[in-house]
């Protein structure tokens, strides 16, 4: 049975009156837009269903622009006990739900939890979920939701088409990493009214002062290691870890690992070039972020080229753990370049 039909059967069996869609902290456009499109799909499948969307610690700056354009609002707070069915979109572990983690895990023992995601599967999430729609080969979670629309024969509204287009465009870096299936999905969304010329500019946001400062500070703290032919850069900053990791790649690193601690929580972001991933076979989400998440008593996961981990502990210990792990994965000892 196609996964779309399985989802429909689950909803018919549970007959929920209220649904809660949850996104990871600082939700990016793929998370936000997949949630918006899922809301409309659920309304088509279960007319009268009340649906709320929530992102732990809010949404990203770019996502705020997208939400404003689409005329959609996320809830300021959420109570998992309110819902008859839970959804986690673009989120592969409950650690990314921050303050709702324990409440979601408790509620998932009583009502179905459905996971829709394109990151590497996480064992703890698989055990918790009643139903998982996960495809690591999909470009984005929005591409998976677009596939659900197609399987179920539901025509996306103009807003849903725009949302799905934006989420796919964001996670593929304006279609640079799009596959043949991705372009087929894009073609259907354009037919439904999504206009690339109108939507692409929404995904470009000028860096604000604090992000610029974070990048510059992190660059001054950067250490560079050579693992054979590969250059690995590490650094630390209290915020904007993902932005810093991307900046280090643009400056020449093949792999960047950036850690930061704030209010007792440790966060680590990782980014790699496609060449590094293809030639080494290292999958950041599976091979680095997941074991790091266990090491720092939290959770980790992500894509082959983009991943992260959250937990507790020190920045230096987390970075040193990643370097030791890389030595095992690459079969060569890293040498710091002075």
VOBA-1610 file (N, C-alpha, C; in pm, whole numbers, padded with zeros to 5 digits, always signed):
BEGIN
Unk+00084-00120+00000Unk+00000+00000+00000Unk+00088+00125+00000Unk+00063+00221-00091Unk+00141+00345-00091Unk+00130+00416+00044Unk+00237+00488+00081Unk+00238+00551+00213Unk+00126+00653+00229Unk+00086+00717+00119Unk-00026+00811+00127Unk-00153+00742+00170Unk-00177+00624+00116Unk-00297+00548+00154Unk-00287+00499+00298Unk-00165+00467+00342Unk-00145+00426+00481Unk-00177+00541+00576Unk-00134+00661+00538Unk-00164+00778+00620Unk-00316+00801+00626Unk-00380+00790+00511Unk-00526+00808+00506Unk-00596+00704+00592Unk-00549+00579+00587Unk-00610+00472+00666Unk-00591+00498+00815Unk-00474+00548+00854Unk-00448+00579+00995Unk-00546+00686+01045Unk-00567+00789+00964Unk-00658+00896+01003Unk-00802+00847+01013Unk-00840+00757+00923Unk-00975+00703+00926Unk-00995+00614+01049Unk-00888+00546+01089Unk-00897+00458+01206Unk-00901+00539+01336Unk-00816+00640+01346Unk-00806+00719+01469Unk-00919+00821+01480Unk-00962+00874+01365Unk-01067+00976+01359Unk-01037+01093+01453Unk-00921+01158+01435Unk-00881+01266+01525Unk-00964+01392+01505Unk-00978+01468+01612Unk-01043+01599+01605Unk-00940+01712+01608Unk-00821+01683+01666Unk-00717+01785+01677Unk-00581+01725+01642Unk-00504+01797+01563Unk-00371+01751+01522Unk-00268+01860+01551Unk-00151+01818+01594Unk-00042+01912+01622Unk+00077+01875+01535Unk+00123+01972+01456Unk+00239+01952+01368Unk+00358+02023+01430Unk+00466+01949+01453Unk+00583+02001+01522Unk+00704+02008+01429Unk+00779+02117+01440Unk+00901+02137+01363Unk+01019+02153+01457Unk+01139+02132+01404Unk+01260+02148+01484Unk+01284+02295+01521Unk+01369+02317+01618Unk+01399+02452+01665Unk+01455+02538+01551Unk+01423+02666+01556Unk+01467+02761+01452Unk+01431+02707+01314Unk+01305+02670+01298Unk+01260+02597+01179Unk+01292+02670+01049Unk+01353+02598+00956Unk+01388+02654+00825Unk+01270+02643+00730Unk+01281+02700+00609Unk+01167+02696+00516Unk+01119+02557+00478Unk+01207+02457+00474Unk+01159+02323+00441Unk+01065+02272+00551Unk+01103+02294+00676Unk+01019+02251+00787Unk+00888+02328+00790Unk+00898+02460+00783Unk+00779+02546+00790Unk+00684+02519+00674Unk+00737+02509+00554Unk+00652+02492+00435Unk+00592+02353+00426Unk+00665+02252+00470Unk+00606+02117+00471Unk+00491+02112+00571Unk+00505+02186+00682Unk+00396+02192+00781Unk+00273+02259+00723Unk+00293+02371+00653Unk+00181+02444+00593Unk+00106+02355+00492Unk+00183+02291+00404Unk+00120+02205+00303Unk+00052+02085+00367Unk+00111+02032+00476Unk+00051+01918+00544Unk-00082+01958+00610Unk-00090+02080+00661Unk-00216+02129+00719Unk-00328+02118+00616Unk-00303+02167+00495Unk-00407+02165+00392Unk-00439+02023+00346Unk-00337+01938+00342Unk-00362+01799+00304Unk-00448+01729+00409Unk-00420+01755+00536Unk-00500+01695+00644Unk-00644+01744+00640Unk-00662+01872+00609Unk-00798+01925+00597Unk-00874+01857+00482Unk-00801+01825+00374Unk-00866+01756+00262Unk-00905+01614+00299Unk-00820+01550+00381Unk-00847+01412+00420Unk-00947+01402+00534Unk-00945+01501+00625Unk-01033+01500+00741Unk-01097+01638+00757Unk-01199+01671+00680Unk-01264+01801+00692Unk-01309+01827+00836Unk-01284+01948+00882Unk-01320+01983+01019Unk-01211+01959+01120Unk-01102+01893+01080Unk-00990+01868+01171Unk-00924+02000+01210Unk-00902+02022+01338Unk-00834+02141+01386Unk-00684+02111+01392Unk-00604+02193+01324Unk-00461+02167+01315Unk-00383+02290+01360Unk-00285+02267+01444Unk-00195+02373+01487Unk-00051+02335+01452Unk+00030+02437+01422Unk+00171+02416+01391Unk+00257+02489+01495Unk+00366+02425+01533Unk+00453+02485+01635Unk+00598+02449+01604Unk+00687+02547+01620Unk+00831+02526+01604Unk+00900+02561+01734Unk+00976+02469+01787Unk+01047+02493+01912Unk+01138+02615+01898Unk+01124+02708+01989Unk+01204+02831+01990Unk+01188+02913+01863Unk+01075+02897+01797Unk+01043+02983+01683Unk+01101+02936+01551Unk+01085+03022+01450Unk+01130+02990+01314Unk+01248+03080+01276Unk+01316+03044+01169Unk+01431+03121+01125Unk+01388+03255+01063Unk+01486+03340+01041Unk+01459+03471+00982Unk+01399+03458+00843Unk+01454+03368+00762Unk+01402+03348+00627Unk+01260+03291+00633Unk+01237+03200+00728Unk+01104+03140+00742Unk+00999+03245+00778Unk+01037+03344+00856Unk+00943+03451+00892Unk+00896+03524+00767Unk+00987+03549+00673Unk+00949+03614+00547Unk+00855+03526+00467Unk+00884+03397+00466Unk+00799+03302+00393Unk+00659+03297+00454Unk+00651+03290+00586Unk+00521+03285+00652Unk+00440+03411+00624Unk+00506+03525+00626Unk+00436+03650+00597Unk+00382+03651+00456Unk+00463+03604+00361Unk+00419+03600+00220Unk+00301+03507+00203Unk+00304+03393+00272Unk+00198+03293+00256Unk+00077+03320+00344Unk+00087+03418+00431Unk-00026+03451+00517Unk-00060+03342+00616Unk+00043+03285+00677Unk+00023+03172+00769Unk+00095+03202+00900Unk+00033+03163+01012Unk+00094+03185+01143Unk+00113+03054+01218Unk+00228+03041+01280Unk+00253+02930+01371Unk+00204+02969+01510Unk+00167+02870+01590Unk+00123+02897+01726Unk+00240+02939+01813Unk+00214+03026+01910Unk+00319+03072+02001Unk+00350+02969+02108Unk+00258+02878+02133Unk+00279+02773+02232Unk+00205+02647+02187Unk+00242+02535+02249Unk+00178+02409+02209Unk+00173+02314+02327Unk+00066+02237+02334Unk+00049+02136+02438Unk+00018+02003+02369Unk+00116+01912+02365Unk+00092+01783+02299Unk-00030+01708+02353Unk-00064+01730+02480Unk-00181+01662+02537Unk-00311+01706+02472Unk-00309+01820+02404Unk-00428+01873+02336Unk-00463+01791+02213Unk-00363+01728+02150Unk-00382+01666+02019Unk-00420+01519+02026Unk-00499+01477+01927Unk-00535+01335+01911Unk-00436+01263+01820Unk-00358+01338+01745Unk-00253+01282+01661Unk-00141+01385+01651Unk-00017+01338+01653Unk+00100+01425+01646Unk+00176+01401+01517Unk+00233+01507+01463Unk+00319+01496+01345Unk+00452+01565+01375Unk+00561+01502+01335Unk+00693+01565+01336Unk+00738+01576+01191Unk+00760+01698+01142Unk+00802+01715+01003Unk+00943+01773+00998Unk+01024+01719+00907Unk+01162+01764+00888Unk+01240+01757+01019Unk+01202+01664+01104Unk+01260+01654+01239Unk+01277+01506+01271Unk+01402+01461+01286Unk+01421+01317+01299Unk+01442+01269+01442Unk+01441+01361+01541Unk+01449+01316+01679Unk+01385+01419+01772Unk+01336+01372+01885Unk+01262+01459+01977Unk+01351+01560+02046Unk+01482+01538+02046Unk+01574+01635+02107Unk+01560+01771+02037Unk+01527+01769+01908Unk+01513+01893+01831Unk+01386+01969+01865Unk+01300+01908+01945Unk+01177+01974+01988Unk+01198+02057+02114Unk+01321+02054+02166Unk+01360+02135+02282Unk+01266+02113+02400Unk+01196+02219+02442Unk+01118+02216+02565Unk+00999+02119+02559Unk+00959+02076+02438Unk+00845+01984+02426Unk+00886+01837+02423Unk+01014+01811+02429Unk+01064+01675+02413Unk+00991+01574+02502Unk+00993+01595+02632Unk+00934+01499+02725Unk+00783+01489+02709Unk+00717+01602+02686Unk+00572+01600+02669Unk+00531+01525+02543Unk+00608+01540+02435Unk+00577+01470+02311Unk+00599+01320+02328Unk+00708+01283+02393Unk+00736+01140+02414Unk+00627+01076+02500Unk+00579+01149+02600Unk+00473+01096+02685Unk+00342+01082+02608Unk+00308+01183+02527Unk+00183+01180+02452Unk+00187+01074+02342Unk+00306+01050+02286Unk+00321+00951+02178Unk+00294+00810+02227Unk+00293+00791+02358Unk+00257+00660+02413Unk+00106+00641+02416Unk+00031+00751+02394Unk-00114+00746+02404Unk-00184+00767+02270Unk-00124+00849+02183Unk-00184+00877+02051Unk-00077+00856+01944Unk-00119+00838+01818Unk-00021+00814+01712Unk+00071+00934+01687Unk+00199+00904+01667Unk+00297+01002+01624Unk+00339+00965+01482Unk+00322+01057+01388Unk+00359+01034+01248Unk+00482+01121+01216Unk+00586+01058+01165Unk+00708+01129+01129Unk+00719+01138+00977Unk+00734+01261+00927Unk+00754+01283+00783Unk+00886+01357+00768Unk+00984+01292+00705Unk+01119+01348+00710Unk+01207+01293+00598Unk+01316+01363+00570Unk+01411+01314+00470Unk+01552+01303+00527Unk+01565+01315+00659Unk+01695+01294+00723Unk+01717+01146+00752Unk+01838+01113+00792Unk+01867+00974+00828Unk+01778+00931+00944Unk+01726+00812+00935Unk+01637+00760+01040Unk+01710+00753+01174Unk+01638+00786+01281Unk+01695+00777+01415Unk+01624+00664+01489Unk+01699+00569+01546Unk+01637+00452+01609Unk+01535+00487+01717Unk+01565+00586+01802Unk+01472+00620+01910Unk+01341+00675+01855Unk+01349+00751+01745Unk+01228+00805+01683Unk+01146+00695+01618Unk+01215+00600+01557Unk+01146+00488+01495Unk+01066+00408+01598Unk+01122+00393+01717Unk+01053+00318+01823Unk+00932+00396+01874Unk+00942+00526+01873Unk+00837+00612+01928Unk+00720+00631+01831Unk+00750+00634+01701Unk+00650+00668+01600Unk+00556+00551+01569Unk+00429+00586+01549Unk+00332+00486+01505Unk+00347+00460+01355Unk+00394+00563+01283Unk+00404+00555+01138Unk+00511+00654+01092Unk+00603+00608+01009Unk+00710+00694+00958Unk+00706+00699+00806Unk+00710+00820+00754Unk+00723+00841+00609Unk+00856+00909+00590Unk+00959+00830+00571Unk+01097+00881+00566Unk+01163+00835+00437Unk+01222+00929+00365Unk+01294+00899+00242Unk+01422+00981+00240Unk+01534+00918+00270Unk+01662+00988+00276Unk+01708+01034+00138Unk+01650+00979+00033Unk+01690+01018-00103Unk+01611+01139-00153Unk+01508+01177-00081Unk+01430+01294-00122Unk+01511+01421-00096Unk+01493+01521-00179Unk+01568+01645-00166Unk+01528+01722-00042Unk+01407+01701+00005Unk+01350+01781+00113Unk+01226+01712+00166Unk+01181+01757+00283Unk+01056+01706+00336Unk+00939+01754+00250Unk+00953+01874+00194Unk+00847+01925+00106Unk+00829+01836-00016Unk+00936+01778-00068Unk+00922+01688-00182Unk+00841+01564-00143Unk+00859+01516-00020Unk+00783+01401+00028Unk+00635+01437+00042Unk+00606+01556+00097Unk+00467+01599+00112Unk+00402+01618-00025Unk+00478+01673-00121Unk+00426+01687-00257Unk+00390+01551-00316Unk+00471+01450-00283Unk+00445+01314-00330Unk+00315+01260-00268Unk+00292+01294-00141Unk+00168+01251-00075Unk+00045+01310-00144Unk+00054+01437-00181Unk-00055+01501-00256Unk-00084+01422-00384Unk+00024+01387-00455Unk+00009+01318-00583Unk-00050+01179-00562Unk+00000+01103-00463Unk-00048+00968-00438Unk-00196+00967-00400Unk-00238+01068-00325Unk-00375+01073-00275Unk-00470+01144-00370Unk-00418+01195-00482Unk-00502+01261-00581Unk-00560+01392-00532Unk-00487+01460-00442Unk-00531+01589-00389Unk-00458+01701-00463Unk-00533+01793-00520Unk-00474+01905-00593Unk-00430+02012-00493Unk-00303+02050-00492Unk-00259+02152-00397Unk-00319+02288-00428Unk-00356+02361-00324Unk-00402+02498-00343Unk-00284+02584-00386Unk-00311+02708-00422Unk-00203+02797-00461Unk-00105+02815-00346Unk-00157+02833-00224Unk-00066+02850-00110Unk+00017+02725-00085Unk-00044+02608-00093Unk+00030+02484-00072Unk+00136+02465-00180Unk+00103+02498-00305Unk+00200+02486-00415Unk+00319+02579-00392Unk+00289+02702-00350Unk+00398+02797-00321Unk+00485+02747-00206Unk+00420+02698-00101Unk+00494+02650+00015Unk+00586+02534-00022Unk+00532+02437-00096Unk+00612+02321-00134Unk+00728+02361-00225Unk+00703+02454-00317Unk+00811+02503-00404Unk+00921+02567-00321Unk+00884+02653-00227Unk+00982+02724-00145Unk+01064+02628-00060Unk+00999+02529-00001Unk+01072+02434+00081Unk+01172+02353+00000Unk+01129+02309-00119Unk+01220+02234-00207Unk+01335+02322-00253Unk+01303+02444-00295Unk+01406+02535-00344Unk+01509+02566-00235Unk+01461+02582-00112Unk+01553+02614-00003Unk+01649+02499+00025Unk+01597+02377+00038Unk+01683+02265+00076Unk+01772+02216-00038Unk+01739+02253-00161Unk+01824+02215-00273Unk+01917+02330-00316Unk+01918+02436-00233Unk+01999+02555-00265Unk+01965+02607-00404Unk+01839+02642-00419Unk+01784+02695-00544Unk+01798+02593-00657Unk+01772+02466-00625Unk+01765+02353-00719Unk+01902+02303-00764Unk+02010+02350-00704Unk+02144+02301-00739Unk+02156+02151-00713Unk+02093+02104-00604Unk+02101+01963-00568Unk+01973+01887-00601Unk+01896+01938-00693Unk+01771+01873-00730Unk+01796+01748-00814Unk+01714+01645-00792Unk+01721+01522-00872Unk+01614+01527-00979Unk+01608+01423-01061Unk+01504+01416-01164Unk+01366+01417-01099Unk+01349+01342-00989Unk+01220+01340-00919Unk+01185+01478-00865Unk+01288+01550-00819Unk+01265+01685-00767Unk+01211+01777-00876Unk+01270+01770-00993Unk+01226+01856-01103Unk+01084+01821-01148Unk+01049+01691-01141Unk+00912+01653-01174Unk+00814+01714-01074Unk+00852+01713-00945Unk+00767+01775-00843Unk+00756+01924-00866Unk+00867+01988-00898Unk+00869+02132-00924Unk+00777+02166-01042Unk+00782+02084-01148Unk+00698+02109-01265Unk+00550+02106-01227Unk+00511+02011-01143Unk+00371+02003-01100Unk+00331+02124-01016Unk+00423+02171-00933Unk+00393+02286-00848Unk+00382+02415-00929Unk+00466+02426-01031Unk+00457+02543-01119Unk+00323+02542-01194Unk+00281+02423-01237Unk+00150+02411-01303Unk+00037+02451-01208Unk+00059+02429-01078Unk-00044+02462-00978Unk-00041+02610-00939Unk+00054+02684-00996Unk+00055+02828-00972Unk+00178+02886-00907Unk+00271+02802-00862Unk+00394+02854-00802Unk+00478+02923-00909Unk+00523+03044-00882Unk+00600+03122-00979Unk+00742+03144-00928Unk+00841+03075-00987Unk+00979+03086-00939Unk+01030+03229-00929Unk+00999+03313-01027Unk+01049+03451-01025Unk+00997+03527-00902Unk+00877+03495-00861Unk+00816+03559-00743Unk+00871+03501-00614Unk+00899+03371-00612Unk+00929+03302-00487Unk+01077+03296-00451Unk+01165+03281-00548Unk+01308+03271-00518Unk+01360+03386-00432Unk+01323+03511-00458Unk+01375+03621-00376Unk+01342+03610-00228Unk+01235+03539-00193Unk+01198+03525-00052Unk+01302+03447+00027Unk+01381+03367-00043Unk+01478+03280+00024Unk+01614+03347+00044Unk+01627+03467-00004Unk+01753+03541+00012Unk+01733+03651+00115Unk+01809+03642+00223Unk+01796+03742+00329Unk+01933+03799+00362Unk+01940+03928+00375Unk+02064+03995+00413Unk+02102+03955+00556Unk+02229+03925+00577Unk+02275+03892+00712Unk+02262+04013+00803Unk+02211+03990+00923Unk+02204+04101+01017Unk+02337+04116+01091Unk+02345+04220+01173Unk+02470+04254+01241Unk+02522+04139+01327Unk+02433+04076+01405Unk+02476+03971+01497Unk+02532+03849+01425Unk+02473+03815+01310Unk+02524+03701+01233Unk+02660+03732+01174Unk+02679+03853+01127Unk+02809+03894+01073Unk+02918+03886+01181Unk+02884+03935+01301Unk+02980+03932+01411Unk+03014+03788+01448Unk+02911+03702+01453Unk+02933+03561+01487Unk+03027+03495+01386Unk+03006+03521+01260Unk+03092+03463+01157Unk+03237+03508+01172Unk+03256+03638+01194Unk+03391+03692+01205Unk+03462+03641+01330Unk+03391+03634+01443Unk+03450+03581+01565Unk+03491+03435+01546Unk+03402+03358+01484Unk+03430+03215+01465Unk+03550+03194+01373Unk+03564+03280+01273Unk+03679+03267+01182Unk+03810+03287+01257Unk+03809+03381+01352Unk+03930+03408+01430Unk+03964+03289+01521Unk+03866+03208+01555Unk+03887+03093+01645Unk+03906+02962+01569Unk+03905+02967+01439Unk+03907+02846+01357Unk+04040+02772+01364Unk+04029+02641+01373Unk+04146+02553+01361Unk+04128+02467+01236Unk+04234+02446+01164Unk+04228+02370+01039Unk+04314+02245+01051Unk+04259+02132+01011Unk+04330+02004+01019Unk+04335+01941+00880Unk+04443+01873+00853Unk+04457+01802+00726Unk+04445+01653+00750Unk+04349+01591+00681Unk+04331+01446+00684Unk+04358+01396+00542Unk+04481+01367+00513Unk+04515+01327+00376Unk+04491+01444+00281Unk+04399+01426+00186Unk+04369+01532+00089Unk+04260+01627+00138Unk+04206+01602+00257Unk+04090+01678+00303Unk+04125+01780+00410Unk+04063+01896+00400Unk+04080+02002+00499Unk+03954+02012+00585Unk+03973+01997+00715Unk+03862+02002+00811Unk+03880+02123+00902Unk+03779+02206+00910Unk+03784+02326+00993Unk+03689+02312+01111Unk+03737+02350+01229Unk+03651+02350+01348Unk+03653+02489+01411Unk+03544+02523+01476Unk+03537+02651+01545Unk+03425+02647+01647Unk+03408+02758+01721Unk+03300+02764+01819Unk+03246+02906+01827Unk+03117+02916+01851Unk+03048+03043+01861Unk+02915+03017+01932Unk+02863+03112+02006Unk+02744+03087+02088Unk+02615+03078+02007Unk+02615+03131+01884Unk+02496+03127+01799Unk+02539+03124+01653Unk+02444+03094+01563Unk+02468+03091+01419Unk+02574+02987+01380Unk+02572+02871+01447Unk+02670+02767+01415Unk+02659+02721+01270Unk+02536+02702+01221Unk+02517+02655+01084Unk+02568+02758+00984Unk+02542+02884+01009Unk+02589+02991+00920Unk+02741+02993+00915Unk+02805+02976+01031Unk+02952+02974+01036Unk+03007+02854+00960Unk+02943+02738+00976Unk+02989+02618+00906Unk+02983+02638+00755Unk+02875+02700+00707Unk+02865+02727+00563Unk+02974+02824+00518Unk+03003+02923+00602Unk+03107+03020+00567Unk+03244+02953+00557Unk+03272+02858+00647Unk+03401+02789+00643Unk+03416+02704+00517Unk+03306+02647+00470Unk+03312+02574+00343Unk+03343+02669+00228Unk+03281+02786+00230Unk+03302+02882+00121Unk+03446+02933+00118Unk+03515+02922+00232Unk+03654+02967+00238Unk+03754+02857+00203Unk+03705+02735+00179Unk+03796+02631+00133Unk+03794+02500+00209Unk+03726+02493+00322Unk+03720+02368+00396Unk+03635+02265+00323Unk+03673+02138+00334Unk+03592+02031+00278Unk+03484+01988+00379Unk+03517+02005+00507Unk+03425+01971+00615Unk+03441+02074+00726Unk+03330+02123+00778Unk+03333+02221+00887Unk+03248+02170+01002Unk+03301+02179+01123Unk+03229+02141+01244Unk+03235+02260+01340Unk+03119+02314+01373Unk+03111+02434+01456Unk+03023+02406+01577Unk+03078+02429+01696Unk+03005+02402+01820Unk+02975+02532+01893Unk+02877+02525+01981Unk+02842+02642+02061Unk+02760+02602+02182Unk+02779+02673+02291Unk+02706+02645+02413Unk+02631+02770+02457Unk+02504+02753+02489Unk+02422+02865+02536Unk+02317+02811+02632Unk+02309+02875+02748Unk+02211+02839+02851Unk+02214+02690+02882Unk+02336+02635+02893Unk+02353+02496+02932Unk+02329+02394+02823Unk+02299+02439+02701Unk+02276+02347+02589Unk+02389+02358+02488Unk+02437+02243+02447Unk+02544+02236+02349Unk+02486+02204+02212Unk+02525+02282+02111Unk+02480+02258+01975Unk+02599+02251+01882Unk+02595+02156+01791Unk+02704+02138+01695Unk+02644+02128+01555Unk+02695+02208+01464Unk+02652+02203+01323Unk+02767+02155+01236Unk+02733+02076+01136Unk+02834+02020+01044Unk+02791+02042+00900Unk+02886+02077+00818Unk+02861+02091+00675Unk+02980+02032+00598Unk+02951+01969+00484Unk+03057+01909+00401Unk+03030+01937+00255Unk+03134+01932+00174Unk+03118+01948+00030Unk+03070+01816-00030Unk+03007+01824-00143Unk+02959+01703-00210Unk+03075+01614-00251Unk+03189+01674-00286Unk+03308+01598-00324Unk+03358+01514-00207Unk+03360+01575-00087Unk+03404+01502+00033Unk+03314+01382+00058Unk+03185+01403+00051Unk+03090+01296+00078Unk+03101+01184-00025Unk+03109+01223-00153Unk+03111+01123-00260Unk+03238+01038-00256Unk+03352+01099-00229Unk+03479+01027-00235Unk+03514+00953-00107Unk+03464+00999+00007Unk+03495+00932+00133Unk+03385+00837+00177Unk+03263+00862+00129Unk+03149+00781+00173Unk+03098+00818+00310Unk+03153+00926+00368Unk+03110+00969+00502Unk+02975+01042+00492Unk+02880+00996+00570Unk+02747+01056+00578Unk+02743+01131+00711Unk+02736+01263+00707Unk+02745+01341+00830Unk+02639+01304+00933Unk+02515+01289+00889Unk+02409+01257+00984Unk+02428+01123+01051Unk+02462+01023+00972Unk+02474+00886+01024Unk+02607+00862+01095Unk+02717+00908+01032Unk+02851+00871+01079Unk+02913+00967+01180Unk+02869+01092+01180Unk+02926+01190+01273Unk+02824+01240+01375Unk+02712+01295+01326Unk+02615+01359+01415Unk+02549+01261+01511Unk+02511+01144+01461Unk+02441+01049+01549Unk+02531+01001+01663Unk+02655+00953+01636Unk+02740+00914+01749Unk+02778+01031+01839Unk+02793+01151+01781Unk+02822+01267+01864Unk+02705+01294+01958Unk+02581+01284+01906Unk+02464+01306+01988Unk+02461+01213+02109Unk+02498+01087+02088Unk+02503+00992+02199Unk+02613+01030+02297Unk+02727+01076+02245Unk+02840+01113+02329Unk+02807+01231+02420Unk+02730+01325+02370Unk+02698+01445+02449Unk+02562+01431+02519Unk+02516+01306+02530Unk+02392+01274+02603Unk+02271+01348+02545Unk+02265+01350+02413Unk+02153+01413+02345Unk+02119+01332+02223Unk+02095+01401+02111Unk+02063+01334+01986Unk+02127+01408+01870Unk+02155+01335+01764Unk+02211+01396+01644Unk+02162+01326+01520Unk+02169+01395+01408Unk+02128+01336+01281Unk+02134+01440+01172Unk+02088+01401+01052Unk+02086+01494+00941Unk+02115+01428+00809Unk+02162+01507+00714Unk+02189+01461+00578Unk+02335+01420+00562Unk+02368+01377+00441Unk+02507+01344+00411Unk+02596+01468+00416Unk+02542+01582+00371Unk+02621+01704+00363Unk+02590+01805+00472Unk+02487+01783+00548Unk+02443+01880+00648Unk+02382+01806+00768Unk+02437+01831+00887Unk+02388+01759+01004Unk+02414+01840+01130Unk+02363+01790+01241Unk+02383+01859+01367Unk+02351+01770+01484Unk+02394+01813+01602Unk+02369+01739+01724Unk+02344+01837+01838Unk+02258+01798+01930Unk+02228+01878+02049Unk+02247+01792+02172Unk+02293+01855+02279Unk+02311+01780+02402Unk+02369+01867+02511Unk+02458+01808+02588Unk+02521+01882+02696Unk+02670+01850+02698Unk+02746+01937+02764Unk+02890+01915+02771Unk+02967+02034+02720Unk+03098+02014+02702Unk+03185+02123+02661Unk+03211+02126+02512Unk+03239+02244+02462Unk+03266+02264+02320Unk+03392+02188+02277Unk+03500+02202+02355Unk+03627+02139+02319Unk+03615+01988+02313Unk+03542+01930+02407Unk+03524+01784+02408Unk+03447+01738+02286Unk+03342+01811+02248Unk+03262+01774+02131Unk+03345+01779+02003Unk+03423+01886+01987Unk+03506+01899+01866Unk+03615+01792+01863Unk+03675+01764+01979Unk+03779+01661+01985Unk+03721+01524+01951Unk+03598+01497+01997Unk+03532+01369+01966Unk+03513+01355+01815Unk+03470+01462+01750Unk+03449+01459+01605Unk+03580+01432+01531Unk+03687+01492+01576Unk+03817+01471+01511Unk+03862+01327+01527Unk+03844+01271+01647Unk+03882+01130+01669Unk+03798+01038+01581Unk+03671+01070+01569Unk+03582+00988+01487Unk+03622+00996+01339Unk+03660+01115+01295Unk+03705+01132+01156Unk+03830+01050+01127Unk+03920+01043+01224Unk+04041+00963+01204Unk+04007+00817+01177Unk+03905+00766+01248Unk+03862+00628+01226Unk+03792+00613+01091Unk+03706+00709+01059Unk+03630+00700+00935Unk+03718+00713+00811Unk+03818+00802+00819Unk+03903+00829+00703Unk+04031+00745+00702Unk+04060+00680+00814Unk+04178+00593+00820Unk+04309+00669+00816Unk+04308+00793+00860Unk+04430+00874+00861Unk+04425+00969+00978Unk+04538+00996+01039Unk+04543+01086+01154Unk+04543+01231+01107Unk+04461+01311+01172Unk+04454+01452+01136Unk+04574+01531+01189Unk+04623+01623+01108Unk+04737+01708+01146Unk+04692+01854+01143Unk+04704+01921+01257Unk+04664+02061+01262Unk+04761+02148+01184Unk+04708+02235+01101Unk+04790+02327+01023Unk+04807+02456+01101Unk+04928+02497+01123Unk+04957+02619+01199Unk+04978+02737+01105
//
